[in-house]
Structures are given as structure tokens and as C-alpha cells.
Amino acid sequence: MTATPVNESSVPSADVDLIAPELSSAASRARLGPGSRYALISTLGYVAALAIFGVLVAVEGAGPISVYHTIISSTLLNGDALQQTTLRAIPIGLAALAVAVPARAGLINVGGEGQLIMGAVAATGIGVAIGGQVPGALSWAAMCIGGALSGALWAAVSGVLRTWLGASEAVTTLLLNFIANDVMLYLIYQAWKDPHGSGQPQSRPLAHAAQLPRIFGSQLNIGVLIALAVVAATWFLLQRTGWGFQLRVVGGNTEAARRAGLRVNTLLLSSIAVGGALAGLGGALNLAGVETQLRPDITLTFGYVAFLASFLGRHQPVKVVGAALLFSAVALSGNGLQITDGLDGTIVDILLALIVAVPLIVANYRRRAA
């Protein structure tokens, strides 16, 4: 049996018109490849986000080019502002990792804010109690360990409620944020209020020996080095250890992991506790290196921004840290926009929202293309 060649002239012109675009589209997709298509869509999405923000600031009477110049110059081209961006990124980045680690096991940790606060509370209590009575290195270590343990225990409450009672960790971690804030407010208004202060609700300041030393006289302190080491350790735990592999198995299919003999509840509890420890450490480093005393709004919603940073970084440690730096820079640029361009500093929240919206659009495209 021989194949009969198809004469192009025998195909109706209407059918050719219908088939040609489909063949062209298929050929284009084959040339581009899935990864390249997603990268292109992401790039176009971020360009569109910047364009939309430019239109919004133009409506407010500011020049888009001037606004973007202010954002860049006030965060990256200014040495002092760049250091402030880095310092702010420490608690945001560690709280973002607190979201990323349990996310590997399929858990949603919205409690970074409360875990940051409890880490700062523990660091304050230890730092003020120690004062200048012990060498600086021991006081720094004690505050960091205390902050990490406090954050881990605070997060473990939600882990226990999830594993024992089946309560949603997304809800319980969120509610614990408000409780942690109330605990902090009670302490700085009552038991820990600075008797020598100006009447403002704040704790006694840390002794100079208990504060993290600066690096080469800059605004940066050794908390930057500690944070980098912790990020590297977190990456190693997730990517190169059996514990990290088991978390991925649990996050992929909990029931299959249980049938394979994995201790699912232990893995869930340990993942959220490790996440809480990271956020608690972030609170301690922020307290000991930047704030030096406990006061209201010490975290400035860092925990909620960190949740978005982890989402933007797809819960991958290195990308999460990059997203934390980006969010820190955008948040700090609000001051520059207010001074230079006459805009409300909170307008940068719209830019953050547009940036976060891009991965949602790409994810929706992936689902529809699958």
C-alpha cells in the first residue's frame, strides 16, 4: 500500500487559512521551549508592572522616570541607603526562610511576624539581664540562641495544633501574631518599661557590650555575616540532607509518605519549628544590631512582607534572599519618594503588590498550558 501525496492545491483555501496559524504557533512554541516561554512571560509581566506603576504615579502628578530614578538612587546608589537596605533585609530574609522551610512540607506559615517579635522579646530579656557583665561574644550568642529558641517554640504551638488536632497552621500562625504583639506591648508598657526613658513605651536599652559590633566602622554589623551563614546552612539542610528530602516527599504526597514509613507528624512539626527558629533569630539580630531596645512596631510588618518574599522566591533559599533584598529596597524607597517627588511613601506598597502579581499570572499560564 503506497502513500498518496497530498497536493497543496487540493486542500481548500479556507482549511489552509485555518491550519497555517496553528502550525506557525506550534512551530514557534517548539523553537522557544517551555522554560524560555515562561521566562519571556515573566519578563513581560514585570515590564507591565513597572508601566502600570508609572501610570499611577503620573496620575498623582509625579514623573515616572523621576520616580524610578528616586527609587534606584535612594536604595542602591547611596551608600548609607544601601547599608540600610541590607540591614532591613536581615529580618525579612530570615522570616522569609521561616516560610520557605515548612512550605517544603506543604505547610503555610503566616506567623513570621509573631516569631520575629518573640525572638526580639527573648533577646531583650537576655540582653538586659546580662548587661555588660559577660564578654560581648557570649552575650551575642546567648541572645541569638534565645531568640531562635523562642521563635521555634512559638511556631511549634501551631505545629502541635496541626499534628494533634488537625487545626490549620495558616490560621493558628496568623492568630499567634496578634498574641505575640500583645505580649510585647504588655512587657514594654509594664514589666520591662524603661524607668529612665522619656515616658515612651520601650524597654531599657542593651548595654554597649551586648550590641552587635559594626563591620569596619560602617552601619553594617556582624548580623549580616550571621545571616549569610544561616542562609547557607538552610540551603544545605533543604538540598543536601535526608531531612530536606523527606520534607519534599511529605510536601508532595503526605499519604504516600506515611505509607512509605516516614514520620509525617514529626517532619511537619520539625519543619515549622525550624522555620520559627529562623524568624526568631531574625528578630534577635534586628534587636541586637539595629534597634537595641524593644519598642512598639519593632518589626514594621516585616513578617508579612517576608511571606510575600518567600512566595516570590518560590521557597528557594537563594531566591528568597534576593526577593527580601528587593522588597527591603522598595520599602525604603518610600521615604525618598515622599521627600523628592511629593508622593505618599505608602505608594510603594502598590509596586510591591504588582511585583507579587506577576508570579501568579505565570503560574496561571502554566496551569492552562499543562
C-alpha positions in Angstrom: 0.0 0.0 0.0 1.6 3.3 -1.1 1.0 6.6 0.5 -0.7 9.1 -1.7 1.0 12.5 -1.8 -1.2 15.4 -0.9 -1.3 18.1 -3.5 -1.4 21.5 -1.7 -3.8 22.7 -4.4 -6.3 20.0 -3.4 -6.7 21.4 0.1 -9.4 24.0 0.3 -8.0 27.5 0.8 -10.3 28.0 3.8 -8.8 25.0 5.5 -5.3 26.2 4.7 -6.1 29.5 6.4 -7.2 27.7 9.5 -4.3 25.3 9.7 -1.5 27.7 8.9 -1.7 29.8 12.1 -1.9 26.6 14.2 1.2 25.2 12.5 3.0 28.5 12.9 2.1 28.8 16.6 3.2 25.2 17.2 6.5 25.8 15.4 7.0 29.0 17.4 6.5 27.1 20.7 8.8 24.3 19.6 11.6 26.9 18.8 11.1 28.8 22.1 10.7 25.9 24.5 8.7 25.9 27.8 11.4 27.4 30.0 12.1 30.2 27.6 8.3 31.0 27.2 7.8 31.2 30.9 10.9 33.5 31.3 9.6 35.7 28.5 6.2 35.9 30.0 7.7 36.8 33.4 9.9 39.5 31.9 6.9 41.0 30.1 4.9 40.8 33.3 7.5 42.7 35.3 7.7 45.3 32.5 4.0 45.7 32.5 4.0 46.0 36.3 6.5 48.9 36.1 4.5 50.5 33.4 1.3 50.3 35.4 3.0 51.8 38.4 4.4 54.6 36.2 0.9 55.4 35.1 -0.3 55.6 38.7 2.4 58.0 39.8 1.8 60.1 36.7 -1.9 60.4 37.8 -0.6 61.6 41.2 1.3 64.3 39.4 4.8 62.8 39.5 7.1 61.9 36.6 7.5 58.2 36.2 11.2 58.5 35.1 11.9 60.7 38.1 10.2 58.3 40.4 12.2 55.3 39.2 15.4 57.3 39.4 14.5 58.2 43.0 13.8 54.5 43.9 17.2 53.4 42.5 19.3 56.3 43.8 17.7 56.2 47.3 18.4 52.5 47.8 21.3 51.3 45.5 23.4 54.3 44.5 23.5 55.8 48.0 26.0 54.0 50.3 24.1 54.7 53.5 20.8 53.7 52.0 22.3 50.5 50.6 23.5 49.6 54.1 20.1 50.3 55.5 18.5 48.1 52.8 20.8 45.3 53.8 20.1 45.7 57.5 16.4 45.6 56.9 16.7 42.6 54.6 18.1 40.5 57.5 14.9 40.0 59.5 12.8 40.0 56.3 15.1 37.3 54.7 15.2 35.1 57.8 11.5 35.4 58.3 11.0 34.5 54.6 13.1 31.4 55.1 10.7 30.7 58.0 8.0 30.4 55.4 10.1 28.5 52.9 11.2 25.6 55.1 7.7 24.5 56.2 6.5 25.1 52.7 8.7 22.2 51.6 6.5 20.0 53.8 3.3 21.6 52.5 2.7 23.9 55.5 1.7 27.5 55.3 3.5 29.6 57.9 1.9 33.1 58.1 3.4 33.6 61.6 6.7 35.2 60.7 5.6 38.5 62.3 4.9 36.9 65.7 8.0 34.7 65.6 10.2 37.8 64.8 8.6 39.6 67.8 9.1 36.7 70.2 12.7 36.4 69.1 13.2 40.1 69.8 11.5 39.7 73.2 13.8 36.8 74.2 16.8 38.7 73.0 15.8 41.8 75.0 15.2 39.8 78.2 18.6 38.0 77.9 20.5 41.1 76.8 19.1 43.4 79.5 19.6 40.7 82.2 23.2 40.0 81.2 24.0 43.7 80.7 27.8 44.2 80.5 28.6 41.5 82.9 29.8 39.0 80.4 32.0 39.3 77.3 30.3 40.6 74.2 30.6 37.3 72.2 28.9 35.3 74.9 26.0 37.9 75.2 25.6 37.9 71.4 25.5 34.1 71.3 23.0 34.0 74.2 20.7 36.5 72.6 20.8 34.7 69.2 20.2 31.3 70.7 17.4 32.6 73.0 15.7 34.4 70.1 15.9 31.2 67.9 14.5 29.0 70.7 11.7 31.5 71.4 10.7 31.6 67.7 10.9 27.8 67.4 8.7 27.3 70.5 6.2 29.9 69.3 5.9 28.3 65.9 5.8 24.8 67.4 2.5 25.7 69.1 0.9 25.8 65.6 2.7 22.6 64.7 1.3 20.8 67.6 -2.2 22.1 66.9 -1.8 20.9 63.3 -0.4 17.4 64.1 -2.6 16.6 67.1 -5.9 18.4 66.4 -5.8 19.0 62.7 -6.0 22.7 63.1 -5.0 24.8 60.1 -1.5 26.2 60.6 -2.3 29.1 58.3 -4.9 30.3 60.8 -3.1 29.5 64.0 0.2 31.1 63.0 -1.7 34.2 61.9 -3.6 34.4 65.2 -0.4 33.9 67.2 1.0 37.1 65.5 -1.5 39.2 67.4 -0.9 37.3 70.7 2.9 37.9 70.3 2.3 41.6 69.8 0.2 41.8 72.9 2.9 40.0 74.9 5.4 42.6 73.7 3.1 45.5 74.4 2.5 44.3 78.0 6.2 44.0 78.7 7.2 47.4 77.4 4.2 49.1 79.0 4.6 47.3 82.3 7.3 44.9 83.5 10.1 46.0 81.2 9.3 49.7 80.7 12.5 51.8 80.9 12.2 53.8 84.1 14.7 56.3 82.8 13.1 56.8 79.4 11.0 59.7 78.2 7.7 58.1 79.0 7.5 56.2 75.7 6.7 52.5 75.8 10.1 50.9 75.4 12.4 48.6 77.3 15.7 49.5 78.8 18.4 49.7 76.1 21.0 47.0 75.7 24.4 47.6 77.2 27.1 48.6 74.7 28.8 45.2 75.1 25.6 43.3 74.3 25.1 45.2 71.0 26.4 43.6 67.8 29.6 45.3 66.7 29.8 47.1 63.4 31.9 46.0 60.4 34.8 48.3 59.7 33.0 51.3 61.1 30.1 51.1 58.7 26.4 50.8 59.6 26.5 47.1 58.9 27.0 44.8 61.8 28.1 41.2 62.2 24.5 40.2 62.0 25.0 40.3 58.2 27.6 37.6 58.4 25.5 35.5 60.8 22.5 35.8 58.4 24.6 34.7 55.4 25.9 31.7 57.3 22.3 30.8 58.3 21.1 31.1 54.7 23.9 28.8 53.5 23.1 26.3 56.3 19.4 26.4 55.4 20.1 25.7 51.7 22.3 22.7 52.7 19.6 21.3 55.0 17.0 21.5 52.4 19.0 20.4 49.4 21.7 18.0 50.7 20.3 16.2 53.7 17.9 13.3 54.2 15.7 15.6 56.3 15.3 18.0 53.5 14.5 15.2 51.0 11.9 13.8 53.4 10.2 17.2 53.7 9.9 17.3 49.9 8.3 13.8 49.9 5.8 14.9 52.6 5.0 18.1 50.8 4.5 16.2 47.5 2.2 13.5 48.9 1.5 13.2 52.6 -0.3 9.9 52.4 2.3 8.3 50.2 5.0 9.5 52.6 3.1 8.0 55.5 2.7 4.6 53.7 6.4 4.7 53.0 7.1 4.7 56.7 8.1 8.4 57.1 7.2 10.0 60.4 5.0 12.6 58.9 3.9 14.4 62.1 7.5 14.6 63.3 8.6 16.1 60.0 5.7 18.6 59.9 6.5 19.7 63.5 10.2 19.9 62.9 9.8 21.9 59.7 7.7 24.6 61.3 9.8 24.7 64.4 13.0 25.2 62.3 11.1 27.9 60.4 10.2 29.6 63.7 13.8 29.4 64.9 15.0 31.2 61.7 12.4 34.0 62.2 13.2 34.3 65.9 16.9 34.6 65.1 16.0 37.4 62.7 14.2 39.2 65.5 17.1 38.8 67.8 19.6 40.1 65.2 17.4 43.1 64.4 17.1 43.9 68.1 20.8 43.4 69.0 22.2 45.0 65.8 19.8 47.8 64.9 17.1 48.7 67.4 19.0 47.9 70.7 15.7 48.2 72.7 12.2 46.7 72.5 9.5 49.1 71.3 6.1 49.0 69.5 6.2 48.2 65.8 9.8 47.0 66.1 9.3 44.6 63.1 7.3 47.1 61.0 5.2 44.2 59.4 8.5 42.5 58.3 6.8 39.1 58.8 4.0 39.8 56.3 6.5 41.2 53.7 8.6 38.1 54.3 5.7 35.9 53.4 5.5 37.6 50.0 9.2 37.4 49.6 9.2 33.7 50.1 6.4 33.3 47.6 8.2 35.5 45.0 11.4 33.4 45.6 9.3 30.1 45.1 10.5 29.0 48.6 14.1 28.5 47.3 16.6 29.9 49.9 18.8 31.9 47.5 15.9 33.3 45.5 14.1 34.1 48.7 17.0 36.2 50.0 17.1 38.0 46.7 13.4 38.8 47.0 13.9 40.0 50.6 16.6 42.5 49.4 14.3 43.7 46.6 11.4 44.2 49.0 13.6 45.9 51.5 14.8 48.3 48.9 11.4 49.1 47.6 10.0 49.7 51.1 12.9 52.0 52.0 12.4 54.0 48.7 9.1 55.3 50.1 10.9 57.9 52.1 12.8 59.1 49.1 9.5 59.3 47.0 7.9 61.3 49.8 10.8 63.8 50.0 11.8 64.1 46.4 8.6 63.5 44.4 6.0 64.6 46.9 4.2 61.2 46.9 2.8 59.3 49.8 5.5 56.9 50.9 3.0 54.0 51.1 2.5 54.1 47.3 5.4 51.7 47.2 3.0 49.0 48.6 1.2 49.2 45.2 4.5 48.5 43.4 5.1 45.5 45.8 1.7 44.2 45.0 2.3 44.5 41.2 5.6 42.6 41.6 3.9 39.8 43.5 1.1 39.6 41.0 3.5 38.6 38.2 4.2 35.0 39.5 0.5 34.5 40.0 -0.1 35.3 36.3 2.8 33.0 35.2 1.5 30.2 37.5 -2.0 30.5 35.9 -0.4 30.4 32.5 1.5 27.2 33.4 -1.7 25.5 34.6 -3.6 26.4 31.4 -0.7 25.3 29.2 -0.3 22.0 31.0 
